[in-house]
Amino acid sequence: MAVLKVIEIMASSAKSWEDAASIAVKTAGKTVKGIRSVYVQDTSAVVKNNKITEFRVNVKITFEVLN
């Protein structure tokens, strides 16, 4: 039986929401091993001068603690 844990991370990118999600996984992967999935819970953006300047995501990352 595997034991899984879920953490919540917020990340942002100037490119896209997909890039922001990738940044969240990459950053979590520096200290968390055994990442199994990422769930994009929420998206938002910062707008300046009628242009999106920053894409933000709130993600839940699931990883294995014990197997």
PDB file of N, CA, C and O in Angstrom:
ATOM      1  N   MET A   1       0.837  -1.178   0.000  1.00  0.00           N
ATOM      2  CA  MET A   1       0.000   0.000   0.000  1.00  0.00           C
ATOM      3  C   MET A   1       0.881   1.241   0.000  1.00  0.00           C
ATOM      4  O   MET A   1       1.826   1.335   0.784  1.00  0.00           O
ATOM      5  N   ALA A   2       0.580   2.175  -0.861  1.00  0.00           N
ATOM      6  CA  ALA A   2       1.334   3.424  -0.943  1.00  0.00           C
ATOM      7  C   ALA A   2       0.676   4.482  -0.068  1.00  0.00           C
ATOM      8  O   ALA A   2      -0.549   4.544   0.046  1.00  0.00           O
ATOM      9  N   VAL A   3       1.507   5.305   0.543  1.00  0.00           N
ATOM     10  CA  VAL A   3       1.013   6.444   1.309  1.00  0.00           C
ATOM     11  C   VAL A   3       1.335   7.693   0.511  1.00  0.00           C
ATOM     12  O   VAL A   3       2.488   7.933   0.152  1.00  0.00           O
ATOM     13  N   LEU A   4       0.309   8.489   0.235  1.00  0.00           N
ATOM     14  CA  LEU A   4       0.485   9.688  -0.570  1.00  0.00           C
ATOM     15  C   LEU A   4       0.208  10.929   0.268  1.00  0.00           C
ATOM     16  O   LEU A   4      -0.553  10.887   1.234  1.00  0.00           O
ATOM     17  N   LYS A   5       0.835  12.026  -0.116  1.00  0.00           N
ATOM     18  CA  LYS A   5       0.627  13.300   0.554  1.00  0.00           C
ATOM     19  C   LYS A   5       0.342  14.352  -0.512  1.00  0.00           C
ATOM     20  O   LYS A   5       0.848  14.267  -1.631  1.00  0.00           O
ATOM     21  N   VAL A   6      -0.471  15.339  -0.158  1.00  0.00           N
ATOM     22  CA  VAL A   6      -0.808  16.421  -1.080  1.00  0.00           C
ATOM     23  C   VAL A   6      -0.354  17.742  -0.466  1.00  0.00           C
ATOM     24  O   VAL A   6      -0.637  18.034   0.696  1.00  0.00           O
ATOM     25  N   ILE A   7       0.360  18.536  -1.273  1.00  0.00           N
ATOM     26  CA  ILE A   7       0.755  19.878  -0.849  1.00  0.00           C
ATOM     27  C   ILE A   7       0.174  20.882  -1.829  1.00  0.00           C
ATOM     28  O   ILE A   7      -0.073  20.556  -2.990  1.00  0.00           O
ATOM     29  N   GLU A   8      -0.039  22.087  -1.364  1.00  0.00           N
ATOM     30  CA  GLU A   8      -0.587  23.133  -2.205  1.00  0.00           C
ATOM     31  C   GLU A   8       0.499  24.170  -2.464  1.00  0.00           C
ATOM     32  O   GLU A   8       1.176  24.617  -1.538  1.00  0.00           O
ATOM     33  N   ILE A   9       0.659  24.550  -3.732  1.00  0.00           N
ATOM     34  CA  ILE A   9       1.702  25.496  -4.131  1.00  0.00           C
ATOM     35  C   ILE A   9       1.108  26.541  -5.058  1.00  0.00           C
ATOM     36  O   ILE A   9       0.254  26.239  -5.891  1.00  0.00           O
ATOM     37  N   MET A  10       1.566  27.760  -4.904  1.00  0.00           N
ATOM     38  CA  MET A  10       1.197  28.835  -5.817  1.00  0.00           C
ATOM     39  C   MET A  10       2.426  29.176  -6.643  1.00  0.00           C
ATOM     40  O   MET A  10       3.536  29.249  -6.114  1.00  0.00           O
ATOM     41  N   ALA A  11       2.228  29.387  -7.950  1.00  0.00           N
ATOM     42  CA  ALA A  11       3.344  29.734  -8.838  1.00  0.00           C
ATOM     43  C   ALA A  11       2.851  30.712  -9.892  1.00  0.00           C
ATOM     44  O   ALA A  11       1.650  30.845 -10.130  1.00  0.00           O
ATOM     45  N   SER A  12       3.806  31.394 -10.518  1.00  0.00           N
ATOM     46  CA  SER A  12       3.435  32.352 -11.558  1.00  0.00           C
ATOM     47  C   SER A  12       4.439  32.318 -12.698  1.00  0.00           C
ATOM     48  O   SER A  12       5.568  31.848 -12.551  1.00  0.00           O
ATOM     49  N   SER A  13       3.988  32.837 -13.855  1.00  0.00           N
ATOM     50  CA  SER A  13       4.821  32.874 -15.051  1.00  0.00           C
ATOM     51  C   SER A  13       4.394  34.057 -15.903  1.00  0.00           C
ATOM     52  O   SER A  13       3.232  34.462 -15.881  1.00  0.00           O
ATOM     53  N   ALA A  14       5.325  34.599 -16.642  1.00  0.00           N
ATOM     54  CA  ALA A  14       5.003  35.666 -17.589  1.00  0.00           C
ATOM     55  C   ALA A  14       4.498  35.097 -18.915  1.00  0.00           C
ATOM     56  O   ALA A  14       3.974  35.842 -19.743  1.00  0.00           O
ATOM     57  N   LYS A  15       4.652  33.767 -19.131  1.00  0.00           N
ATOM     58  CA  LYS A  15       4.304  33.146 -20.413  1.00  0.00           C
ATOM     59  C   LYS A  15       2.875  32.621 -20.483  1.00  0.00           C
ATOM     60  O   LYS A  15       2.107  33.009 -21.362  1.00  0.00           O
ATOM     61  N   SER A  16       2.516  31.715 -19.530  1.00  0.00           N
ATOM     62  CA  SER A  16       1.215  31.049 -19.609  1.00  0.00           C
ATOM     63  C   SER A  16       0.898  30.335 -18.303  1.00  0.00           C
ATOM     64  O   SER A  16       1.751  30.194 -17.427  1.00  0.00           O
ATOM     65  N   TRP A  17      -0.385  29.876 -18.190  1.00  0.00           N
ATOM     66  CA  TRP A  17      -0.761  29.096 -17.027  1.00  0.00           C
ATOM     67  C   TRP A  17      -0.051  27.743 -17.043  1.00  0.00           C
ATOM     68  O   TRP A  17       0.326  27.231 -15.988  1.00  0.00           O
ATOM     69  N   GLU A  18       0.133  27.166 -18.216  1.00  0.00           N
ATOM     70  CA  GLU A  18       0.837  25.891 -18.324  1.00  0.00           C
ATOM     71  C   GLU A  18       2.275  26.028 -17.834  1.00  0.00           C
ATOM     72  O   GLU A  18       2.787  25.147 -17.143  1.00  0.00           O
ATOM     73  N   ASP A  19       2.916  27.120 -18.189  1.00  0.00           N
ATOM     74  CA  ASP A  19       4.282  27.364 -17.737  1.00  0.00           C
ATOM     75  C   ASP A  19       4.321  27.553 -16.226  1.00  0.00           C
ATOM     76  O   ASP A  19       5.246  27.080 -15.565  1.00  0.00           O
ATOM     77  N   ALA A  20       3.336  28.235 -15.681  1.00  0.00           N
ATOM     78  CA  ALA A  20       3.267  28.426 -14.232  1.00  0.00           C
ATOM     79  C   ALA A  20       3.115  27.079 -13.517  1.00  0.00           C
ATOM     80  O   ALA A  20       3.741  26.857 -12.481  1.00  0.00           O
ATOM     81  N   ALA A  21       2.293  26.183 -14.062  1.00  0.00           N
ATOM     82  CA  ALA A  21       2.126  24.848 -13.477  1.00  0.00           C
ATOM     83  C   ALA A  21       3.431  24.060 -13.559  1.00  0.00           C
ATOM     84  O   ALA A  21       3.795  23.360 -12.614  1.00  0.00           O
ATOM     85  N   SER A  22       4.132  24.170 -14.680  1.00  0.00           N
ATOM     86  CA  SER A  22       5.428  23.494 -14.832  1.00  0.00           C
ATOM     87  C   SER A  22       6.441  24.021 -13.827  1.00  0.00           C
ATOM     88  O   SER A  22       7.220  23.253 -13.262  1.00  0.00           O
ATOM     89  N   ILE A  23       6.430  25.324 -13.607  1.00  0.00           N
ATOM     90  CA  ILE A  23       7.334  25.928 -12.618  1.00  0.00           C
ATOM     91  C   ILE A  23       7.020  25.403 -11.219  1.00  0.00           C
ATOM     92  O   ILE A  23       7.935  25.132 -10.441  1.00  0.00           O
ATOM     93  N   ALA A  24       5.741  25.258 -10.895  1.00  0.00           N
ATOM     94  CA  ALA A  24       5.351  24.732  -9.587  1.00  0.00           C
ATOM     95  C   ALA A  24       5.882  23.315  -9.386  1.00  0.00           C
ATOM     96  O   ALA A  24       6.428  22.998  -8.329  1.00  0.00           O
ATOM     97  N   VAL A  25       5.724  22.465 -10.399  1.00  0.00           N
ATOM     98  CA  VAL A  25       6.199  21.080 -10.301  1.00  0.00           C
ATOM     99  C   VAL A  25       7.729  21.041 -10.223  1.00  0.00           C
ATOM    100  O   VAL A  25       8.291  20.298  -9.418  1.00  0.00           O
ATOM    101  N   LYS A  26       8.387  21.825 -11.043  1.00  0.00           N
ATOM    102  CA  LYS A  26       9.852  21.852 -11.047  1.00  0.00           C
ATOM    103  C   LYS A  26      10.395  22.333  -9.702  1.00  0.00           C
ATOM    104  O   LYS A  26      11.356  21.774  -9.175  1.00  0.00           O
ATOM    105  N   THR A  27       9.772  23.367  -9.157  1.00  0.00           N
ATOM    106  CA  THR A  27      10.215  23.894  -7.866  1.00  0.00           C
ATOM    107  C   THR A  27       9.977  22.887  -6.746  1.00  0.00           C
ATOM    108  O   THR A  27      10.851  22.683  -5.904  1.00  0.00           O
ATOM    109  N   ALA A  28       8.811  22.261  -6.727  1.00  0.00           N
ATOM    110  CA  ALA A  28       8.513  21.249  -5.708  1.00  0.00           C
ATOM    111  C   ALA A  28       9.463  20.070  -5.827  1.00  0.00           C
ATOM    112  O   ALA A  28       9.874  19.498  -4.818  1.00  0.00           O
ATOM    113  N   GLY A  29       9.814  19.703  -7.054  1.00  0.00           N
ATOM    114  CA  GLY A  29      10.701  18.569  -7.300  1.00  0.00           C
ATOM    115  C   GLY A  29      12.105  18.742  -6.747  1.00  0.00           C
ATOM    116  O   GLY A  29      12.841  17.764  -6.619  1.00  0.00           O
ATOM    117  N   LYS A  30      12.485  19.956  -6.421  1.00  0.00           N
ATOM    118  CA  LYS A  30      13.807  20.196  -5.822  1.00  0.00           C
ATOM    119  C   LYS A  30      13.901  19.621  -4.419  1.00  0.00           C
ATOM    120  O   LYS A  30      14.984  19.233  -3.980  1.00  0.00           O
ATOM    121  N   THR A  31      12.770  19.561  -3.703  1.00  0.00           N
ATOM    122  CA  THR A  31      12.787  19.045  -2.331  1.00  0.00           C
ATOM    123  C   THR A  31      11.863  17.862  -2.110  1.00  0.00           C
ATOM    124  O   THR A  31      11.991  17.162  -1.105  1.00  0.00           O
ATOM    125  N   VAL A  32      10.935  17.624  -3.027  1.00  0.00           N
ATOM    126  CA  VAL A  32       9.964  16.535  -2.889  1.00  0.00           C
ATOM    127  C   VAL A  32      10.261  15.479  -3.943  1.00  0.00           C
ATOM    128  O   VAL A  32      10.380  15.791  -5.128  1.00  0.00           O
ATOM    129  N   LYS A  33      10.380  14.245  -3.513  1.00  0.00           N
ATOM    130  CA  LYS A  33      10.620  13.133  -4.438  1.00  0.00           C
ATOM    131  C   LYS A  33       9.334  12.328  -4.626  1.00  0.00           C
ATOM    132  O   LYS A  33       8.465  12.328  -3.755  1.00  0.00           O
ATOM    133  N   GLY A  34       9.218  11.658  -5.741  1.00  0.00           N
ATOM    134  CA  GLY A  34       8.084  10.777  -5.993  1.00  0.00           C
ATOM    135  C   GLY A  34       6.801  11.493  -6.349  1.00  0.00           C
ATOM    136  O   GLY A  34       5.718  11.024  -5.998  1.00  0.00           O
ATOM    137  N   ILE A  35       6.896  12.632  -7.044  1.00  0.00           N
ATOM    138  CA  ILE A  35       5.689  13.355  -7.455  1.00  0.00           C
ATOM    139  C   ILE A  35       4.911  12.494  -8.446  1.00  0.00           C
ATOM    140  O   ILE A  35       5.467  11.977  -9.415  1.00  0.00           O
ATOM    141  N   ARG A  36       3.625  12.353  -8.182  1.00  0.00           N
ATOM    142  CA  ARG A  36       2.775  11.513  -9.035  1.00  0.00           C
ATOM    143  C   ARG A  36       1.828  12.312  -9.907  1.00  0.00           C
ATOM    144  O   ARG A  36       1.553  11.925 -11.043  1.00  0.00           O
ATOM    145  N   SER A  37       1.324  13.427  -9.387  1.00  0.00           N
ATOM    146  CA  SER A  37       0.355  14.192 -10.178  1.00  0.00           C
ATOM    147  C   SER A  37       0.303  15.641  -9.714  1.00  0.00           C
ATOM    148  O   SER A  37       0.746  15.994  -8.621  1.00  0.00           O
ATOM    149  N   VAL A  38      -0.257  16.462 -10.593  1.00  0.00           N
ATOM    150  CA  VAL A  38      -0.500  17.868 -10.269  1.00  0.00           C
ATOM    151  C   VAL A  38      -1.926  18.189 -10.693  1.00  0.00           C
ATOM    152  O   VAL A  38      -2.353  17.835 -11.792  1.00  0.00           O
ATOM    153  N   TYR A  39      -2.652  18.860  -9.816  1.00  0.00           N
ATOM    154  CA  TYR A  39      -4.028  19.265 -10.077  1.00  0.00           C
ATOM    155  C   TYR A  39      -4.079  20.794 -10.034  1.00  0.00           C
ATOM    156  O   TYR A  39      -3.794  21.397  -8.999  1.00  0.00           O
ATOM    157  N   VAL A  40      -4.436  21.409 -11.139  1.00  0.00           N
ATOM    158  CA  VAL A  40      -4.547  22.865 -11.180  1.00  0.00           C
ATOM    159  C   VAL A  40      -5.893  23.230 -10.574  1.00  0.00           C
ATOM    160  O   VAL A  40      -6.943  23.012 -11.178  1.00  0.00           O
ATOM    161  N   GLN A  41      -5.845  23.782  -9.386  1.00  0.00           N
ATOM    162  CA  GLN A  41      -7.055  24.092  -8.640  1.00  0.00           C
ATOM    163  C   GLN A  41      -7.648  25.434  -9.051  1.00  0.00           C
ATOM    164  O   GLN A  41      -8.868  25.575  -9.136  1.00  0.00           O
ATOM    165  N   ASP A  42      -6.792  26.420  -9.306  1.00  0.00           N
ATOM    166  CA  ASP A  42      -7.276  27.764  -9.576  1.00  0.00           C
ATOM    167  C   ASP A  42      -6.304  28.486 -10.492  1.00  0.00           C
ATOM    168  O   ASP A  42      -5.096  28.257 -10.426  1.00  0.00           O
ATOM    169  N   THR A  43      -6.822  29.351 -11.338  1.00  0.00           N
ATOM    170  CA  THR A  43      -5.976  30.174 -12.197  1.00  0.00           C
ATOM    171  C   THR A  43      -6.401  31.628 -12.057  1.00  0.00           C
ATOM    172  O   THR A  43      -7.570  31.929 -11.816  1.00  0.00           O
ATOM    173  N   SER A  44      -5.442  32.516 -12.211  1.00  0.00           N
ATOM    174  CA  SER A  44      -5.729  33.950 -12.206  1.00  0.00           C
ATOM    175  C   SER A  44      -4.628  34.651 -12.989  1.00  0.00           C
ATOM    176  O   SER A  44      -3.632  34.038 -13.372  1.00  0.00           O
ATOM    177  N   ALA A  45      -4.822  35.932 -13.217  1.00  0.00           N
ATOM    178  CA  ALA A  45      -3.829  36.694 -13.974  1.00  0.00           C
ATOM    179  C   ALA A  45      -3.789  38.126 -13.470  1.00  0.00           C
ATOM    180  O   ALA A  45      -4.766  38.651 -12.937  1.00  0.00           O
ATOM    181  N   VAL A  46      -2.624  38.744 -13.656  1.00  0.00           N
ATOM    182  CA  VAL A  46      -2.438  40.160 -13.339  1.00  0.00           C
ATOM    183  C   VAL A  46      -2.527  40.929 -14.650  1.00  0.00           C
ATOM    184  O   VAL A  46      -1.888  40.563 -15.636  1.00  0.00           O
ATOM    185  N   VAL A  47      -3.320  41.995 -14.659  1.00  0.00           N
ATOM    186  CA  VAL A  47      -3.502  42.794 -15.866  1.00  0.00           C
ATOM    187  C   VAL A  47      -2.972  44.202 -15.631  1.00  0.00           C
ATOM    188  O   VAL A  47      -3.306  44.846 -14.637  1.00  0.00           O
ATOM    189  N   LYS A  48      -2.153  44.665 -16.547  1.00  0.00           N
ATOM    190  CA  LYS A  48      -1.647  46.043 -16.523  1.00  0.00           C
ATOM    191  C   LYS A  48      -1.762  46.620 -17.923  1.00  0.00           C
ATOM    192  O   LYS A  48      -1.339  45.991 -18.893  1.00  0.00           O
ATOM    193  N   ASN A  49      -2.330  47.807 -18.032  1.00  0.00           N
ATOM    194  CA  ASN A  49      -2.513  48.466 -19.335  1.00  0.00           C
ATOM    195  C   ASN A  49      -3.248  47.569 -20.331  1.00  0.00           C
ATOM    196  O   ASN A  49      -2.881  47.491 -21.504  1.00  0.00           O
ATOM    197  N   ASN A  50      -4.280  46.903 -19.849  1.00  0.00           N
ATOM    198  CA  ASN A  50      -5.116  46.024 -20.678  1.00  0.00           C
ATOM    199  C   ASN A  50      -4.370  44.827 -21.261  1.00  0.00           C
ATOM    200  O   ASN A  50      -4.796  44.274 -22.275  1.00  0.00           O
ATOM    201  N   LYS A  51      -3.273  44.421 -20.643  1.00  0.00           N
ATOM    202  CA  LYS A  51      -2.521  43.233 -21.078  1.00  0.00           C
ATOM    203  C   LYS A  51      -2.232  42.354 -19.867  1.00  0.00           C
ATOM    204  O   LYS A  51      -1.977  42.842 -18.766  1.00  0.00           O
ATOM    205  N   ILE A  52      -2.279  41.053 -20.099  1.00  0.00           N
ATOM    206  CA  ILE A  52      -1.920  40.118 -19.030  1.00  0.00           C
ATOM    207  C   ILE A  52      -0.404  40.139 -18.884  1.00  0.00           C
ATOM    208  O   ILE A  52       0.334  39.901 -19.840  1.00  0.00           O
ATOM    209  N   THR A  53       0.038  40.430 -17.671  1.00  0.00           N
ATOM    210  CA  THR A  53       1.480  40.507 -17.420  1.00  0.00           C
ATOM    211  C   THR A  53       1.999  39.333 -16.594  1.00  0.00           C
ATOM    212  O   THR A  53       3.201  39.069 -16.563  1.00  0.00           O
ATOM    213  N   GLU A  54       1.085  38.634 -15.928  1.00  0.00           N
ATOM    214  CA  GLU A  54       1.508  37.511 -15.094  1.00  0.00           C
ATOM    215  C   GLU A  54       0.374  36.497 -14.991  1.00  0.00           C
ATOM    216  O   GLU A  54      -0.764  36.856 -14.687  1.00  0.00           O
ATOM    217  N   PHE A  55       0.690  35.233 -15.244  1.00  0.00           N
ATOM    218  CA  PHE A  55      -0.257  34.128 -15.122  1.00  0.00           C
ATOM    219  C   PHE A  55       0.025  33.424 -13.795  1.00  0.00           C
ATOM    220  O   PHE A  55       1.174  33.107 -13.489  1.00  0.00           O
ATOM    221  N   ARG A  56      -1.021  33.183 -13.015  1.00  0.00           N
ATOM    222  CA  ARG A  56      -0.845  32.555 -11.700  1.00  0.00           C
ATOM    223  C   ARG A  56      -1.679  31.281 -11.605  1.00  0.00           C
ATOM    224  O   ARG A  56      -2.790  31.206 -12.131  1.00  0.00           O
ATOM    225  N   VAL A  57      -1.123  30.286 -10.927  1.00  0.00           N
ATOM    226  CA  VAL A  57      -1.851  29.042 -10.667  1.00  0.00           C
ATOM    227  C   VAL A  57      -1.712  28.653  -9.205  1.00  0.00           C
ATOM    228  O   VAL A  57      -0.704  28.927  -8.554  1.00  0.00           O
ATOM    229  N   ASN A  58      -2.743  28.017  -8.723  1.00  0.00           N
ATOM    230  CA  ASN A  58      -2.722  27.405  -7.413  1.00  0.00           C
ATOM    231  C   ASN A  58      -2.894  25.913  -7.682  1.00  0.00           C
ATOM    232  O   ASN A  58      -3.940  25.489  -8.172  1.00  0.00           O
ATOM    233  N   VAL A  59      -1.871  25.111  -7.364  1.00  0.00           N
ATOM    234  CA  VAL A  59      -1.904  23.690  -7.704  1.00  0.00           C
ATOM    235  C   VAL A  59      -1.790  22.823  -6.462  1.00  0.00           C
ATOM    236  O   VAL A  59      -1.258  23.239  -5.432  1.00  0.00           O
ATOM    237  N   LYS A  60      -2.305  21.608  -6.587  1.00  0.00           N
ATOM    238  CA  LYS A  60      -2.122  20.585  -5.568  1.00  0.00           C
ATOM    239  C   LYS A  60      -1.220  19.515  -6.174  1.00  0.00           C
ATOM    240  O   LYS A  60      -1.515  18.970  -7.238  1.00  0.00           O
ATOM    241  N   ILE A  61      -0.135  19.225  -5.498  1.00  0.00           N
ATOM    242  CA  ILE A  61       0.837  18.253  -5.971  1.00  0.00           C
ATOM    243  C   ILE A  61       0.781  17.034  -5.067  1.00  0.00           C
ATOM    244  O   ILE A  61       0.903  17.148  -3.847  1.00  0.00           O
ATOM    245  N   THR A  62       0.594  15.864  -5.671  1.00  0.00           N
ATOM    246  CA  THR A  62       0.525  14.606  -4.933  1.00  0.00           C
ATOM    247  C   THR A  62       1.846  13.855  -5.104  1.00  0.00           C
ATOM    248  O   THR A  62       2.360  13.713  -6.214  1.00  0.00           O
ATOM    249  N   PHE A  63       2.382  13.376  -3.975  1.00  0.00           N
ATOM    250  CA  PHE A  63       3.629  12.614  -4.043  1.00  0.00           C
ATOM    251  C   PHE A  63       3.575  11.448  -3.058  1.00  0.00           C
ATOM    252  O   PHE A  63       2.821  11.445  -2.085  1.00  0.00           O
ATOM    253  N   GLU A  64       4.402  10.472  -3.359  1.00  0.00           N
ATOM    254  CA  GLU A  64       4.443   9.247  -2.555  1.00  0.00           C
ATOM    255  C   GLU A  64       5.379   9.437  -1.370  1.00  0.00           C
ATOM    256  O   GLU A  64       6.518   9.876  -1.523  1.00  0.00           O
ATOM    257  N   VAL A  65       4.871   9.093  -0.166  1.00  0.00           N
ATOM    258  CA  VAL A  65       5.687   9.174   1.040  1.00  0.00           C
ATOM    259  C   VAL A  65       6.270   7.798   1.354  1.00  0.00           C
ATOM    260  O   VAL A  65       7.465   7.678   1.624  1.00  0.00           O
ATOM    261  N   LEU A  66       5.436   6.762   1.319  1.00  0.00           N
ATOM    262  CA  LEU A  66       5.871   5.392   1.587  1.00  0.00           C
ATOM    263  C   LEU A  66       5.269   4.463   0.561  1.00  0.00           C
ATOM    264  O   LEU A  66       4.177   4.704   0.047  1.00  0.00           O
ATOM    265  N   ASN A  67       5.992   3.397   0.266  1.00  0.00           N
ATOM    266  CA  ASN A  67       5.460   2.397  -0.638  1.00  0.00           C
ATOM    267  C   ASN A  67       5.473   1.048   0.019  1.00  0.00           C
ATOM    268  O   ASN A  67       5.058   0.061  -0.589  1.00  0.00           O
TER     269      ASN A  67
END
